[in-house]
Amino acid sequence: MDTDASPGVLVIGFDPYRVPGPRDPGPVAEAIEAELAEFAAHGVGVETCLFGLDGSDDVEAVVGWLR
C-alpha cells in the first residue's frame, strides 16, 4: 500500500441541471460545489461523474471513463 499517495474520491450522482422537474437546481449545484471545496480544503482529490436523467448522456463513454 502506497502511504505517500494523496487520498482521492470519486463522486457519482445526478447532475442537478439535467434532472427534469419543476424545481430550482441551483441550491443542489451550490451544495455539491461547497462539498467539493471541502474535499480540496482537506487535501483530498476529487473526480466527479454527474449524469442526467434527460437521456443525453453517452452511457458507453461514462462507463468507459469509470473503468
Backbone hydrogen bonds in HBPLUS format (Angstrom, degrees):
<---DONOR---> <-ACCEPTOR-->    atom                        ^
c    i                          cat <-CA-CA->   ^        H-A-AA   ^      H-
h    n   atom  resd res      DA  || num        DHA   H-A  angle D-A-AA Bond
n    s   type  num  typ     dist DA aas  dist angle  dist       angle   num
A0045-GLY N   A0007-PRO O   2.97 MM  38  6.29 157.4  2.02 154.1 147.0     1
A0009-VAL N   A0045-GLY O   2.88 MM  36  6.33 149.7  1.97 152.2 159.5     2
A0047-GLU N   A0009-VAL O   3.05 MM  38  6.46 152.0  2.14 154.7 163.5     3
A0011-VAL N   A0047-GLU O   2.85 MM  36  6.24 165.7  1.87 164.8 166.9     4
A0049-CYS N   A0011-VAL O   2.79 MM  38  6.10 150.3  1.88 170.4 170.3     5
A0013-GLY N   A0049-CYS O   3.15 MM  36  6.55 160.1  2.19 144.5 145.0     6
A0051-PHE N   A0013-GLY O   2.91 MM  38  6.41 153.9  1.97 153.2 158.9     7
A0015-ASP N   A0051-PHE O   2.69 MM  36  5.06 155.8  1.75 128.5 131.9     8
A0018-ARG N   A0015-ASP O   2.89 MM   3  5.44 163.5  1.92 122.1 127.8     9
A0053-LEU N   A0018-ARG O   2.90 MM  35  6.11 157.5  1.95 144.9 149.8    10
A0029-ALA N   A0025-PRO O   2.98 MM   4  6.19 167.1  2.00 162.5 166.7    11
A0030-GLU N   A0026-GLY O   2.84 MM   4  6.03 160.3  1.88 159.3 165.1    12
A0031-ALA N   A0027-PRO O   2.98 MM   4  6.13 150.7  2.07 139.7 147.3    13
A0032-ILE N   A0028-VAL O   2.96 MM   4  6.26 156.2  2.02 151.5 157.7    14
A0033-GLU N   A0029-ALA O   3.02 MM   4  6.28 165.6  2.04 150.6 154.1    15
A0034-ALA N   A0030-GLU O   2.93 MM   4  6.13 154.4  2.00 145.5 152.7    16
A0035-GLU N   A0031-ALA O   3.01 MM   4  6.23 156.9  2.06 147.9 153.4    17
A0036-LEU N   A0032-ILE O   2.93 MM   4  6.20 153.8  2.00 152.0 159.8    18
A0037-ALA N   A0033-GLU O   2.99 MM   4  6.20 150.3  2.08 144.5 152.3    19
A0038-GLU N   A0034-ALA O   3.07 MM   4  6.41 140.4  2.23 137.9 148.6    20
A0039-PHE N   A0035-GLU O   3.12 MM   4  6.51 154.8  2.19 148.5 153.5    21
A0040-ALA N   A0036-LEU O   3.13 MM   4  6.45 164.8  2.15 148.2 151.7    22
A0041-ALA N   A0037-ALA O   2.85 MM   4  6.07 153.7  1.92 147.3 154.8    23
A0042-HIS N   A0038-GLU O   3.18 MM   4  6.41 133.2  2.41 141.3 152.0    24
A0042-HIS N   A0039-PHE O   3.04 MM   3  5.29 138.3  2.22 103.0 114.9    25
A0044-VAL N   A0039-PHE O   2.90 MM   5  4.98 165.7  1.92 144.4 140.2    26
A0043-GLY N   A0040-ALA O   2.97 MM   3  4.99 164.0  2.00 109.3 112.1    27
A0061-ALA N   A0058-ASP O   3.00 MM   3  5.37 119.3  2.38 107.3 122.1    28
A0062-VAL N   A0058-ASP O   3.03 MM   4  6.37 158.1  2.08 156.6 163.6    29
A0063-VAL N   A0059-VAL O   2.92 MM   4  6.12 172.1  1.93 160.9 162.5    30
A0064-GLY N   A0060-GLU O   2.89 MM   4  5.93 156.3  1.94 142.6 150.1    31
A0065-TRP N   A0061-ALA O   2.89 MM   4  6.01 149.0  1.99 142.8 150.8    32
A0066-LEU N   A0062-VAL O   3.14 MM   4  6.40 145.7  2.26 144.2 152.8    33
A0067-ARG N   A0064-GLY O   3.27 MM   3  5.37 145.0  2.40  98.1 107.7    34
